[in-house]
Each structure stands twice: as C-alpha cells, then as structure tokens.
C-alpha cells in the first residue's frame, strides 16, 4: 500500500472519530447542559478542548498503528484541519437543532450570525476545585472571540500531540513497521557514586555497541526495588517483527520532590541488527 493510500485510510479513521467526538459533545451539551470542550483552568488552559482534540484524533493514532503508517506532514495538516472543523461542527449541530419558542433559529439567521451572537455573549462561570461556584457568571463581550480561538487552539493541540507522539515512536524504515516492545528493565539506587560509575560503564558499552553485555550489567548491578531510591535508570528494548531489527533506549531519572525527571544528558538510543535479549548471563545467546 502506498503512503498516499495509507494517508487516505488513516485520515478516514480520523474523520470518523472526529465526527463521533462531535456527536458525543453535542449530546452531553444538550442533555446535561454542560459544554465539556469549554472547560478551562486558570482562564488560559483549555483542558476540555485539548481532551476533546485527543478524542477526535484517536482515529489517526489507531489508523497509523493498524496500517503501520508513519504520519506525514500532509496528515498533520489533515489533523489540524479536522481539529478546527470539529470545533465549528459542534456549533453547527447546536445551531441546526436550536429552537426558540418552537421555531428553528436557522430559519431566521445564518450560521455566521449565530456564531457572532454566541461568541460575543460567551459567559464564564468560576468553580472552586471543579464543584463549588464562586460568584456569578459574567459575559466576555468581544473577548468571547479570543476565548473561542483558545478553544480552537486546544482542539489543535490534541491532534498535534498525537502526530508528534506517533513520529517519536521507533519505526523500521526498511520494513515500514512500528517496533513492538520486547522487554524493559528499570533499576533503582540511593547511592549516587555507585550509580554514576555504573552509568558511565554502560555509556561506554553502548558507544562500543556491546548491547547484550550492557543488558546484563544494568540488570545485575543495581536493585529492582524502588524503596528509598533517589535515582533510577531504564533500559527498554523493542524489535521489528518482520526483520528482527532491535532498538535499544537507555534513560536516567532522578527523584525531584515526588516526581521522577529524566536526565537528558545521559540518554542513549540506537538500532542494532544484533538481537538483544533479557538473559541473566552476559554471554548468553540472544534469542529473538
């Protein structure tokens, strides 16, 4: 299948999930009187629109994985277009079925005029921790257009995130397939000097393409228990199902507060034609 044909099929799935997301959001708005996609945090973070954008773009993700399709710039443009279209389609459905005193609004004003009224009369309602109302709702006036633009941006962010997430996944260019996970090792330490020494040893082994011995060293020299640890390292291996090409990624993390943060300067990743296994012996034969 050509990349153009794959683009078309993936875009079709993306269009389907965009339509389904639109219908769900409209039904929720009509039945519960709650426009989820307008939900914001701190006035400027359109979390509702971003989450809705993720949902709308889920078809692109599923299609790309199903057809082993590496997304192209053309598909990115398609995703952004559908993200913007989803926002306006939601408003169009609401406009199409809206009645006032038993009469359809669309019989009296155009969709453009309807949007002008909706945007210029947008009201904000404040809630503490998502539940308790704070004060009375107030109308934004002309700032409603800026608020609408923020929501459009949120929809786009959802799609753009899916695109770059797919682009970041290891991919076998020779076979045209995404790699599948083979195994992952995560080790922990609360001894900085020992951890640094092991990490330096591993980086040297990676540079010399001694990947299988590195797996043994990583798995056997540090603890698999997280208790009291302040440093950690992860060694992830994936492979291509068709040609059995392997991909290895090594990353180091440190505990900052309650979160593990990656140390960018100590990362390593590479493809190798030699199989890499999770064997416990340094000279064990690698099995695919």
For each residue, the residues with C-beta under 8 A, 3 or more apart:
1: 5 6 9 67
2: 5 6
3: 6 7 69 72
4: 7 8
5: 1 2 8 9
6: 1 2 3 9 10 67 69
7: 3 4 10 11 69 72 74 75 78
8: 4 5 11 12
9: 1 5 6 12 13 63 67 69
10: 6 7 13 14 59 60 63 64 67 69 71 75
11: 7 8 14 15 60 63 75 78 82
12: 8 9 15 16 63
13: 9 10 16 17 59 60 62 63 66
14: 10 11 17 18 56 57 59 60 63 78 79 82
15: 11 12 18 19 59 82
16: 12 13 19 20 59
17: 13 14 20 21 55 56 57 58 59 60 62
18: 14 15 21 22 56 57 59 82 83 85 86 89
19: 15 16 22 23 89
20: 16 17 23 24
21: 17 18 24 25 52 55 56 86
22: 18 19 25 26 56 86 89 90 93
23: 19 20 26 27 93
24: 20 21 27 28 55
25: 21 22 28 29 35 36 37 52 90
26: 22 23 29 30 90 93 94
27: 23 24 30 31
28: 24 25 31 32 34 36
29: 25 26 32 33 34 35 36 90 94
30: 26 27 33 94 97
31: 27 28
32: 28 29
33: 29 30
34: 28 29
35: 25 29 38 39 48
36: 25 28 29 39 48 51 52
37: 25 48 49 52 87 90 151 154 155
38: 35 46 48 49 151
39: 35 36 46 47 48 49
40: 43 44 45 46 47 48 150
41: 45 47
42: 45
43: 40 124
44: 40 150
45: 40 41 42 50
46: 38 39 40 49 50 150 151 153 154
47: 39 40 41 50 51 154
48: 35 36 37 38 39 40 51 52 151 154
49: 37 38 39 46 52 53 87 150 151 152 153 154 155 157 158
50: 45 46 47 53 54 154 155 157 158
51: 36 47 48 54 55 158
52: 21 25 36 37 48 49 55 56 86 154 155 158
53: 49 50 56 57 83 86 154 155 156 157 158 159 161
54: 50 51 57 58 158 161 162
55: 17 21 24 51 52 58 158
56: 14 17 18 21 22 52 53 59 82 83 86 155 158 159
57: 14 17 18 53 54 60 61 79 82 83 158 159 161 162 163
58: 17 54 55 61 62 162
59: 10 13 14 15 16 17 18 56 62 63
60: 10 11 13 14 17 57 63 64 71 75 79 159 162 163 166
61: 57 58 64 65 162 165 166
62: 13 17 58 59 65 66
63: 9 10 11 12 13 14 59 60 66 67 69
64: 10 60 61 67 68 69 70 71 166
65: 61 62 68 166 178
66: 13 62 63
67: 1 6 9 10 63 64
68: 64 65 176 177 178
69: 3 6 7 9 10 63 64
70: 64 166 167 171 176
71: 10 60 64 75 76 163 166 167
72: 3 7 75 76
73: 76 77
74: 7 77 78
75: 7 10 11 60 71 72 78 79 163
76: 71 72 73 79 80 160 163
77: 73 74 80 81
78: 7 11 14 74 75 81 82
79: 14 57 60 75 76 82 83 159 160 162 163
80: 76 77 83 84 156 159 160
81: 77 78 84 85
82: 11 14 15 18 56 57 78 79 85 86 159
83: 18 53 56 57 79 80 86 87 152 155 156 158 159
84: 80 81 87 88 152 155 156
85: 18 81 82 88 89
86: 18 21 22 52 53 56 82 83 89 90 155
87: 37 49 83 84 90 91 148 151 152 155
88: 84 85 91 92
89: 18 19 22 85 86 92 93
90: 22 25 26 29 37 86 87 93 94
91: 87 88 94 95 111 114 115 118
92: 88 89 95 96 111
93: 22 23 26 89 90 96 97
94: 26 29 30 90 91 97 98
95: 91 92 98 105 106 111 114 115
96: 92 93 106
97: 30 93 94 104
98: 94 95 104 105 106 114
99: 102 103 104 105
100: 103 105
101:
102: 99
103: 99 100 107 108
104: 97 98 99 107 108
105: 95 98 99 100 108 109 114
106: 95 96 98 109 111 114
107: 103 104
108: 103 104 105
109: 105 106 113 114 117
110: 113 114
111: 91 92 95 106 114 115
112: 115 116
113: 109 110 116 117
114: 91 95 98 105 106 109 110 111 117 118
115: 91 95 111 112 118 119
116: 112 113 119 120
117: 109 113 114 120 121
118: 91 114 115 121 122 144
119: 115 116 122 144 145 147 148
120: 116 117 140 141 142 144 145
121: 117 118 139 144
122: 118 119 139 140 144 147 148
123: 137 138 139 140
124: 43 137 138 140 147
125: 133 137
126: 133 134 135
127: 130 131 132 133 134
128: 131 132 133 134
129: 132
130: 127
131: 127 128
132: 127 128 129
133: 125 126 127 128
134: 126 127 128
135: 126 138
136:
137: 123 124 125
138: 123 124 135
139: 121 122 123 144
140: 120 122 123 124 143 144 146 147
141: 120 144
142: 120 145
143: 140 146 147
144: 118 119 120 121 122 139 140 141 147 148
145: 119 120 142 148 149
146: 140 143 149 150
147: 119 122 124 140 143 144 150 151
148: 87 119 122 144 145 151 152
149: 145 146 152 153
150: 40 44 46 49 146 147 153 154
151: 37 38 46 48 49 87 147 148 154 155
152: 49 83 84 87 148 149 155 156
153: 46 49 149 150 156 157
154: 37 46 47 48 49 50 52 53 150 151 157 158
155: 37 49 50 52 53 56 83 84 86 87 151 152 158 159
156: 53 80 83 84 152 153 159 160
157: 49 50 53 153 154 160 161
158: 49 50 51 52 53 54 55 56 57 83 154 155 161 162
159: 53 56 57 60 79 80 82 83 155 156 162 163
160: 76 79 80 156 157 163 164
161: 53 54 57 157 158 164 165
162: 54 57 58 60 61 79 158 159 165 166
163: 57 60 71 75 76 79 159 160 166 167
164: 160 161 167 168
165: 61 161 162 168 169
166: 60 61 64 65 70 71 162 163 169
167: 70 71 163 164
168: 164 165
169: 165 166 178 179
170: 178 179 238 247 249 269 271
171: 70 177 178 179
172: 175 176 177 178 179 240 242 243 245
173: 176
174: 240 243 245
175: 172 240 242 243 245
176: 68 70 172 173
177: 68 171 172 240 241 242
178: 65 68 169 170 171 172
179: 169 170 171 172 238 239 240 245 247
180: 238 239 240 241
181: 184 236 237 238
182: 237 238 239 246 276 278
183: 236 237 277 278
184: 181 234 235 236 237
185: 215 218 219 234 235 236 278
186: 224 232 233 234 235
187: 218 219 221 222 223 224 232 233 234
188: 222 223 224 225 226 227 229 231 232
189: 192 194 195 198 222 223 229 230 231 232
190: 228 229 230 231
191: 194 195
192: 189 195 196 230 231
193: 196 197
194: 189 191 197 198
195: 189 191 192 198 199 222 231 233
196: 192 193 199 200
197: 193 194 200 201
198: 189 194 195 201 202 217 218 221 222
199: 195 196 202 203 233 252 266
200: 196 197 203 204
201: 197 198 204 205 217
202: 198 199 205 206 214 217 218 233 250
203: 199 200 206 207 250 266 268
204: 200 201 207 208
205: 201 202 208 210 211 213 214 217
206: 202 203 209 210 211 214 248 250 268 270
207: 203 204
208: 204 205
209: 206 270 272
210: 205 206 213 214
211: 205 206 214 215 246 248 272 274 276
212: 215 216 274 276 277 279 282 284 286
213: 205 210 216 217 282
214: 202 205 206 210 211 217 218 235 250
215: 185 211 212 218 219 235 237 276 277 278 279
216: 212 213 219 220 279 280 281 282 284
217: 198 201 202 205 213 214 220 221 282
218: 185 187 198 202 214 215 221 222 233 235 250
219: 185 187 215 216 235 278 280
220: 216 217 280
221: 187 198 217 218
222: 187 188 189 195 198 218 233
223: 187 188 189 229
224: 186 187 188
225: 188 229
226: 188 229 232
227: 188
228: 190
229: 188 189 190 223 225 226 232 255
230: 189 190 192 254 255
231: 188 189 190 192 195 252 253 254 255
232: 186 187 188 189 226 229 252 253 254 255 260
233: 186 187 195 199 202 218 222 250 251 252 253
234: 184 185 186 187 249 250 251 253
235: 184 185 186 214 215 218 219 248 249 250
236: 181 183 184 185 248 249 250 251
237: 181 182 183 184 215 246 247 248 249 276 278
238: 170 179 180 181 182 246 247
239: 179 180 182 244 245 246 247 275 288
240: 172 174 175 177 179 180 243 244 245 246
241: 177 180 244
242: 172 175 177
243: 172 174 175 240
244: 239 240 241 275 288
245: 172 174 175 179 239 240 271 272 273
246: 182 211 237 238 239 240 271 272 273 274 275 276
247: 170 179 237 238 239 269 270 271 272
248: 206 211 235 236 237 268 269 270 272 276
249: 170 234 235 236 237 267 268 269
250: 202 203 206 214 218 233 234 235 236 267 268 269
251: 233 234 236 262 263 266 267
252: 199 231 232 233 262 263 266 267
253: 231 232 233 234 260 261 262 263
254: 230 231 232 260 261 263
255: 229 230 231 232 258 259 260 261
256: 259 260 261
257:
258: 255
259: 255 256
260: 232 253 254 255 256
261: 253 254 255 256
262: 251 252 253 267
263: 251 252 253 254 266 267
264: 267
265:
266: 199 203 251 252 263
267: 249 250 251 252 262 263 264
268: 203 206 248 249 250
269: 170 247 248 249 250
270: 206 209 247 248
271: 170 245 246 247
272: 209 211 245 246 247 248 276
273: 245 246
274: 211 212 246 286
275: 239 244 246 286 287 288
276: 182 211 212 215 237 246 248 272 286
277: 183 212 215 284 285 286 287
278: 182 183 185 215 219 237
279: 212 215 216 284 285 286 287
280: 216 219 220 284
281: 216 284
282: 212 213 216 217
283:
284: 212 216 277 279 280 281
285: 277 279
286: 212 274 275 276 277 279
287: 275 277 279
288: 239 244 275
